[in-house]
Amino acid sequence: VMTSQSTEARDYFLTCYTVSLVQGETIRGKLIRHSTIKNYLKAAYELFGNITYESGNTFVKIILDAVQNYETVPNRRRMITDGMMTWLIEKAARAGPDSAVSAIVDWIILGRYTGFRASEWSQKTQSKYDHIEDWPGLPSRAVTRHDFDFLGDNERHLDPSEFKDDLIHYLVITWRIQKNRQNGQKVTFGDDRENPRYSATRAARRIYVRSLRLKMKSHEPMGVFLNNSGKVKFITDALVNDLLRDAASATLGMKRDHAEIKLWSTHSVRVTAANLLYRQQLSNQYIMTRLRW
């Protein structure tokens, strides 16, 4: 019960414990609901007896309120946890560069920054892609090579022959069509040289080069892969859902048929982007603007 520590230290320790419970680090290694988390905390509080454990901080209450609010959201989706992301990256490293796993994971890495909507990178079927029906020429709804610009350290536009990780410093994505009506919006993302596995620019380069390698036309979606028969196919919601649910099952101790498993889907990429910005204590207004609400 940390008798030699300050009240604030005990309070913070219990806050960390609350976070671990939310992440599913429980006796059975499973995700639990708000009411069960409160029961775990009640048992923890009893260990302190007459020793004060509450300070002026309200961290535990903030977390519990967030969990309770989250559980009331209709059709909610869960974020991709850090453990799931590690599992996905390691799985992609063992797969072929043009496999469905590698292709999907690249889009997820980039989506952690962009907050992609499903329609911006995936399709309903593996053989056809969605068009913008009321636009001239019926262009692709999902992003194409035309929508990616790679810049050097001096913000010079790079030619495809220069698309190397050490030369690319920035990625500029143009959203031709958006749900918020801000069509043509451009957003810039920087390279992450300290954590290259999570770099937005490097994932984008792999996506771009893969579409070239698989002979996709510049106006066609870049969300493609090679299936086991060597045929080029489009990434679909179903494929993404399956991969994310496999990751959740493998890392969170949940059986594949668990009801909670269905809370991971292509929309989890967008949920993750919002949560990562929130984790950095950025305002709701910033998150809404950055993720193109």
Secondary structure, DSSP 4 states (H G I P E B T S, - for coil): --TTS-HHHHHHHHHHHHHHHHTT-STTS----HHHHHHHHHHHHHHHTTS----S--HHHHHHHHHHHHHTSTT------HHHHHHHHHHHHHS-TTSHHHHHHHHHHHHHHH---GGGT-BSSSS---B-TTSTT--BSS--GGGEEEE-TT-PBPPGGG--TTT--EEEEEESS-TTS-TTEEEEEE--SSSGGG-HHHHHHHHHHHHHHTT--TTS-S-EEE-TTS-EEE-BHHHHHHHHHHHHHHHHT--TT-GGGGG-STHHHHHHHHHHHHHTT--HHHHHHHTT-
